[in-house]
Every structure is written in C-alpha cells, then in structure tokens.
Amino acid sequence: MNIFTIDVPLCKDFGRILKKMNKNVTFLEDPLNQSHLFKDSTELMKSLFILPLHISKDSWQETSLFALAESHEIPILFIYKRALGMETPPALPEKTFYETMAVPADSAEVRIKLNSLKNISMQLFSAKMKGQELEKIRQKSARSLRIAKGIQLSNLPLSINNEDIEVKGLSLPSSELSGDLFYWTEVDDRIYGFIMIDVCGKGIHTALINMSIRTLMPDLFKRVKDPIFITEELDKHMRDLFQGVNRENKNHARFTAFIAYMNTKDRHIEYVNYGFPSAFLYSPSTNQILNLNEGATPSGLIPELPIKKIVFHYEPGSRFIIYTDGLSKTPTPSAFDRSDNIKKEFIENIHLDTNELLQELLVSRMRHSVINDDICIIAGTLF
C-alpha cells in the first residue's frame, strides 16, 4: 500500500513508526502538484492518506490533501493525540471512507487499521471500476439506440400533396425505438397503398420486427395489390420470424394492422381492419364520420376466421385519420378507450390543415394522461 502524508509533526512522527514497519510512506510537499503520484487507476487501489484529525484551515497542505482524498475517493486514516476536552473535528469526508486512530499506538493496532483501510480501498476501487464499465455500456447502448432511432425515422415515408391526395404522418415512440409502423406508396397511376402496424409488446424485439416488416413494404404493396393478401403475407412473415422460438415467446408474434388501397381515379377505398382501432373518414356533404372498423378481424386470435375486406366510394374533399392504440388507450388503473374522444376531436378540428390536425390530436392525448405506448397517426385529404 502506498501511504501519502504531509510533513507536519504529528504525521511525521507517525510516518517514522510506519517506516519501521517497512511501510512505504511518501511525504508530500505540494499535494496538488504531486497528485500524479496517485492518479493512476492501479495506484488509487493501493493508496492511503494520513492526516491529522483536526485539520488546520491555515495549512494549505492539509486542506489540499483532504480535498484530493475526497475528489479521488482515497481512504484517509485520521490520527490524533488523546487529550482532555478534545474539540470536534471541523470537517470529515463525505465521499470517501475514513478511520480514526489515537497515537501513539502499538504496531498491532496500526496493522489492523491499515489492513482494514486497504481492503476498503480495494472494494471502493472495484466498485468504481464496475461503475465506470456500466457507464460505458450505458453510453454505448444509448448511442446504438440513437442510431437505431434515426434509422427508423429515416424510413418513414415522405408526405404526399398533389391534386388527388394529401397525406402526412406523425410518429412518437414511447421509448427510443418504436414497434409501431406506417407506410404508404403510389402503387399504380393514382392508386395509393397505406398500412399502419402495431407490433404487440414493448422492447427492442418490436423494433426489430418493425424494421423487418418495413423492408417488405415497397415490393409487397406493388406486387400483391390487395389488403387481404397483404395481411396474409404479413401473418406468414411473423410466423417465419418466430420459427424455432420457444412457445412462451411466441406470444410476441402478434400484430394488428390497418391496410388500405385508395383509388383516386374511381374514388373508392378498400381496406382490412386487422384488430386495429377504428380509423375515421369525414364526408363533407353530410358532415358525418364513417367508422372504418367494419369487418374488423381479431389479429391471429382465431386463425380460421376469414379476413374481411370492405370496399366503398368516397366524396371529393373527404378527410381521414388512422392511428395506433397508443392514441386511444390510456394507462391503468384509469384505462379506457378514447376512440369516441378522438372521433369528436377529429370533427371539431376538421377545418385545420393536416399538420395542425395531427398536432392537435397528439396534444389532446398528452393532456389526458402519461403516454406509455408508441403512437402513430396518419391524416389526409382525398380531393
């Protein structure tokens, strides 16, 4: 153990005793400028400071060594001479461990104190190193999550605004990564495919599934061109992803989805609601809201249940919103479905432009209660 002290009478006398015991004692003349002697991590583990218990504020050497012990968390052995009516020490360490010992002391007591402090020093060093390693892991994980989040956000589709259709989306993950996904594309002349998916569960696995599904979208929408077949393809993809996974974890192989094709030439929409919250479509001539949950199919709960597709015509000027249940459901214990509120807010804010409408729906949800689930919203107008 490397023992550091200063050249004051009490410490000097004690240092002579330690040297007779073959202990390595270094007297510091300028502790601040000599701190390189114990800054090395391996030296910290083997270091100990000796200081008078009653540190003089006028002694810059004593106060400097005390401050260094606190900053580097080096244990201190405070020594003092027994006296009647001893004063309380003006300051004791808050960040590092210390022991006190009256001097003169016999060699057995000194050895016990030094061994105790040596063990404590090693434990403190070990805990510090573990803490630093954990912090490195945390920072590395946080950096990886930020990169992954950037990749997810960069894969969101660009807004569309032309003479046939305007559509914009909003994504708010509950944590760094999201298990919710939306995508749209023009699959043919004036025909647009839309999808919103909510991967069941929370965690990194939902984000991995999210990105796995996202890679399928461009080809799948242009190749299949039917919301029923797309739903079936996605269901098969999920089963393939979880092949070989134990039965308990296969409970995570579920998703809900809203899939639609909007033909702006003939002004008709066909959609599948696969266990999703009701989307809404506003008809300007009647000032009414159409619930797009007809034929909703529970997602994978009843495998033999046929998937239903709904087809209908829309009026020019119709507006629509599609959203995941993070917008409509609130946390327990006051959990309830806000779908009716969303429907009401949609019609109350139908005059807003699409960006403002998206923000109003999100802010309303934020006002209601804490958000503990991913939120995705698509809003658009059909001209």
C-alpha positions in Angstrom: 0.0 0.0 0.0 1.3 3.5 -0.9 0.9 5.8 2.0 0.9 9.6 1.5 1.1 12.2 4.1 2.5 15.7 4.8 5.4 17.0 6.8 3.7 18.2 9.9 4.9 17.0 13.4 2.0 14.6 14.1 2.2 12.9 10.7 6.0 13.0 10.7 6.2 11.0 13.9 3.6 8.5 12.7 5.5 8.1 9.4 8.6 7.1 11.3 6.6 4.3 13.0 5.2 3.1 9.6 8.7 3.1 8.1 10.0 0.9 11.0 7.1 -1.5 10.0 8.5 -1.4 6.4 5.6 0.6 5.0 6.2 2.8 2.0 5.5 6.4 3.2 5.7 9.4 0.9 5.7 12.9 2.4 4.1 15.4 0.0 5.4 19.0 0.0 2.8 20.2 -2.6 -0.1 17.8 -2.8 -1.9 19.5 -5.6 1.2 19.4 -7.9 2.1 15.9 -6.9 -1.3 14.3 -7.4 0.1 12.5 -10.5 1.6 10.0 -8.0 -1.8 8.5 -7.2 -4.0 9.4 -10.2 -3.2 6.2 -12.0 -6.1 3.8 -11.5 -3.8 1.0 -10.2 -2.2 3.4 -7.8 -5.6 4.5 -6.5 -6.4 1.0 -5.4 -3.3 0.9 -3.3 -3.3 4.4 -1.9 -4.0 5.7 1.6 -3.7 9.3 3.1 -2.6 10.0 6.6 -3.9 13.3 8.0 -4.3 15.0 11.4 -7.9 14.6 12.6 -8.1 18.3 13.4 -7.1 19.9 10.1 -5.9 23.4 10.3 -7.7 25.7 7.9 -4.4 27.7 7.8 -2.5 24.7 6.5 -2.9 24.6 2.7 -1.1 21.2 2.6 -3.6 19.6 5.0 -6.7 21.1 3.2 -5.2 20.2 -0.2 -4.7 16.6 0.7 -8.1 16.4 2.3 -9.7 17.8 -0.9 -7.7 15.3 -3.1 -8.9 12.4 -1.0 -12.5 13.5 -1.5 -12.1 14.0 -5.2 -10.3 10.7 -5.9 -12.2 8.8 -3.2 -8.9 7.7 -1.5 -9.4 6.4 2.1 -8.0 8.5 5.0 -6.5 7.5 8.3 -7.0 10.4 10.7 -4.6 10.4 13.6 -4.8 12.4 16.8 -3.3 12.7 20.3 -5.6 11.9 23.2 -6.4 15.0 25.2 -9.0 16.1 27.7 -11.7 18.3 26.3 -11.0 17.4 22.6 -12.8 19.6 20.1 -15.0 18.1 17.4 -13.2 17.9 14.1 -14.1 20.9 11.8 -14.7 18.6 8.8 -14.9 14.9 7.9 -15.1 13.3 4.5 -18.4 12.8 2.8 -17.3 11.0 -0.4 -14.6 8.7 0.9 -14.1 6.3 3.7 -12.0 7.1 6.7 -10.8 5.7 10.1 -9.5 7.5 13.2 -6.8 6.3 15.5 -5.2 7.8 18.6 -1.4 8.0 18.6 0.9 6.7 19.8 -0.4 3.3 19.0 1.1 -0.2 19.2 2.1 -1.9 15.9 -0.8 -4.5 16.1 -3.4 -1.7 16.2 -1.7 0.1 13.3 -1.6 -3.1 11.2 -5.3 -3.8 11.8 -6.3 -0.2 10.8 -4.1 -0.4 7.7 -5.4 -3.8 6.6 -9.0 -2.6 7.1 -8.4 0.5 5.0 -6.5 -1.5 2.4 -9.5 -3.8 2.0 -11.9 -0.9 1.8 -9.7 0.8 -0.7 -9.8 -2.2 -3.0 -13.5 -2.5 -2.6 -14.0 1.1 -3.4 -11.7 0.8 -6.4 -13.6 -2.3 -7.7 -16.9 -0.6 -7.3 -15.7 2.4 -9.1 -14.3 0.4 -12.0 -17.6 -1.5 -12.3 -19.5 1.7 -12.2 -17.3 3.1 -15.0 -17.7 0.0 -17.0 -21.5 0.1 -16.6 -21.5 3.8 -17.6 -19.5 2.9 -20.7 -22.1 0.1 -21.5 -24.9 2.6 -20.9 -23.4 5.2 -23.1 -22.7 2.7 -25.9 -26.3 1.4 -25.6 -27.7 4.9 -25.7 -25.6 5.7 -28.8 -26.7 2.5 -30.5 -30.4 3.3 -29.7 -30.0 6.8 -31.0 -28.6 5.5 -34.3 -31.4 2.9 -34.5 -34.0 5.6 -33.8 -32.5 7.7 -36.6 -32.7 4.7 -39.0 -36.4 4.1 -38.0 -37.3 7.8 -38.5 -35.4 8.0 -41.8 -37.6 5.1 -43.1 -40.9 6.9 -42.5 -42.5 7.8 -45.8 -42.4 11.3 -47.2 -45.6 13.4 -47.2 -47.7 13.4 -50.4 -49.5 16.5 -51.6 -50.9 16.5 -55.2 -54.1 17.1 -57.0 -55.5 13.7 -55.9 -54.4 13.3 -52.3 -52.6 14.9 -49.4 -51.3 12.7 -46.6 -48.9 13.2 -43.7 -47.9 11.1 -40.7 -46.6 11.5 -37.2 -44.7 9.0 -35.1 -44.0 9.3 -31.3 -42.2 6.3 -29.8 -42.8 5.7 -26.1 -39.1 5.0 -25.7 -36.1 5.3 -28.1 -37.4 2.7 -30.5 -40.9 2.1 -31.8 -42.9 -1.1 -32.5 -45.4 0.9 -34.5 -45.0 1.5 -38.2 -46.8 3.3 -41.0 -46.1 3.3 -44.8 -47.7 4.5 -48.0 -46.8 4.5 -51.6 -48.3 5.1 -55.0 -48.6 1.5 -56.4 -50.1 2.5 -59.7 -51.3 5.5 -61.6 -53.4 7.4 -58.9 -53.7 4.3 -56.7 -52.1 4.5 -53.2 -51.4 1.8 -50.7 -51.5 2.5 -47.0 -50.5 0.5 -44.0 -50.2 1.0 -40.2 -48.9 -1.8 -38.0 -48.7 -2.1 -34.2 -46.4 -5.0 -33.2 -47.7 -6.3 -29.9 -45.4 -5.9 -26.8 -42.6 -3.5 -26.0 -38.9 -3.6 -26.3 -36.1 -4.0 -28.8 -37.7 -7.1 -30.4 -40.7 -4.9 -31.5 -38.3 -2.5 -33.2 -36.5 -5.4 -35.0 -39.9 -6.8 -36.2 -40.9 -3.3 -37.2 -37.8 -2.9 -39.5 -38.2 -6.4 -40.8 -41.7 -5.6 -41.9 -40.7 -2.3 -43.3 -38.2 -3.9 -45.8 -41.1 -5.9 -47.2 -43.4 -2.9 -47.9 -42.3 -1.4 -51.2 -42.4 -4.7 -53.1 -45.3 -6.2 -51.3 -47.7 -3.3 -52.0 -46.9 -3.2 -55.7 -46.9 -7.0 -56.2 -49.9 -8.0 -54.2 -52.3 -5.0 -54.5 -55.0 -6.5 -52.2 -55.3 -5.8 -48.4 -56.4 -9.3 -47.7 -53.4 -10.9 -49.3 -51.0 -8.4 -47.7 -52.5 -9.3 -44.3 -51.9 -13.0 -45.0 -48.3 -12.3 -46.2 -47.6 -10.4 -43.0 -49.1 -13.1 -40.9 -46.9 -15.7 -42.6 -43.8 -13.4 -42.2 -44.4 -13.2 -38.5 -44.7 -16.9 -38.2 -41.5 -17.4 -40.1 -39.7 -14.8 -37.8 -40.7 -16.8 -34.7 -39.9 -20.2 -36.1 -37.7 -22.0 -33.6 -38.6 -19.5 -30.8 -39.9 -21.2 -27.6 -43.7 -21.3 -27.1 -43.6 -18.7 -24.3 -42.0 -16.1 -26.6 -44.3 -16.9 -29.5 -46.9 -14.9 -27.6 -45.0 -11.9 -29.0 -45.6 -13.0 -32.6 -48.7 -10.9 -32.9 -49.5 -7.7 -34.6 -52.5 -5.5 -35.5 -52.8 -3.7 -38.8 -54.9 -1.3 -40.9 -54.3 -1.8 -44.6 -56.0 0.2 -47.4 -55.8 0.9 -51.1 -57.2 4.3 -52.2 -58.1 4.6 -55.9 -58.2 8.3 -56.5 -59.3 7.8 -60.2 -62.5 5.9 -59.3 -62.7 7.4 -55.8 -63.0 4.1 -53.9 -61.3 2.7 -50.9 -60.8 -0.9 -50.0 -59.4 -1.8 -46.5 -58.8 -4.5 -44.0 -59.0 -3.8 -40.3 -56.9 -6.5 -38.6 -57.6 -5.9 -34.9 -56.9 -2.2 -35.2 -58.7 0.8 -33.6 -61.4 2.3 -35.9 -60.0 4.7 -38.5 -62.3 7.6 -39.4 -63.3 9.2 -42.7 -65.2 12.5 -42.8 -67.7 13.2 -45.6 -68.1 16.9 -46.2 -71.5 16.8 -47.8 -73.1 15.1 -44.8 -70.7 16.4 -42.1 -70.7 12.8 -40.9 -67.9 10.5 -39.7 -67.6 7.0 -41.1 -66.1 4.4 -38.8 -63.6 2.2 -40.7 -63.9 -0.8 -38.4 -66.5 -2.8 -40.3 -65.4 -6.4 -40.7 -62.6 -5.9 -38.2 -60.8 -9.2 -37.6 -59.1 -10.1 -34.3 -55.4 -10.4 -35.1 -54.4 -14.0 -35.1 -56.6 -14.9 -32.1 -58.9 -17.1 -34.2 -56.7 -18.4 -37.1 -59.6 -19.9 -39.0 -61.7 -16.7 -39.0 -61.7 -15.3 -42.6 -60.1 -11.8 -43.2 -62.8 -9.4 -44.5 -62.2 -6.6 -46.9 -64.5 -3.6 -47.1 -64.9 -1.6 -50.3 -66.7 1.8 -50.6 -66.8 5.1 -52.5 -65.8 8.4 -51.1 -66.7 12.0 -51.9 -64.2 14.6 -53.0 -62.9 16.6 -50.0 -63.1 13.6 -47.7 -60.6 13.6 -44.9 -59.3 10.6 -42.9 -57.2 9.6 -39.9 -55.6 6.3 -39.0 -53.9 5.7 -35.6 -52.5 3.1 -33.3 -54.0 2.4 -29.9 -51.3 4.4 -28.1 -53.5 7.4 -29.1 -56.8 5.8 -28.0 -55.8 3.8 -24.9 -54.6 5.2 -21.6 -52.6 3.6 -18.8 -54.1 1.6 -16.0 -55.6 1.9 -13.4 -57.8 4.5 -15.2 -57.5 2.8 -18.5 -60.3 3.4 -21.0 -60.7 3.7 -24.8 -60.6 7.2 -26.1 -61.8 6.4 -29.6 -65.0 8.4 -29.1 -63.0 11.4 -27.9 -60.7 11.1 -31.0 -63.7 10.9 -33.3 -65.2 14.0 -31.6 -61.8 15.9 -31.8 -61.5 14.9 -35.4 -64.8 16.5 -36.5 -64.2 19.5 -34.2 -60.8 20.2 -35.8 -61.7 19.2 -39.4 -61.1 22.8 -40.5 -57.4 22.7 -39.6 -54.7 21.9 -42.1 -53.2 18.4 -41.9 -50.2 19.3 -39.8 -52.3 21.2 -37.3 -54.8 18.4 -37.1 -52.0 15.8 -36.3 -50.6 18.1 -33.6 -54.0 18.7 -32.0 -54.7 15.0 -31.8 -51.4 14.3 -30.2 -51.5 17.3 -27.7 -55.0 16.2 -26.6 -53.6 12.8 -25.8 -50.7 14.3 -23.9 -53.1 16.4 -21.9 -55.1 13.4 -20.9 -52.5 11.2 -19.2 -49.0 9.9 -19.3 -48.0 8.2 -22.6 -46.7 4.7 -22.1 -47.2 3.3 -25.6 -46.0 4.2 -29.1 -48.2 6.5 -31.1 -48.6 6.7 -34.9 -51.1 8.9 -36.7 -51.8 9.3 -40.4 -54.0 12.2 -41.6 -55.0 13.1 -45.1 -57.4 14.6 -47.6 -58.9 13.0 -50.7 -59.6 15.6 -53.4 
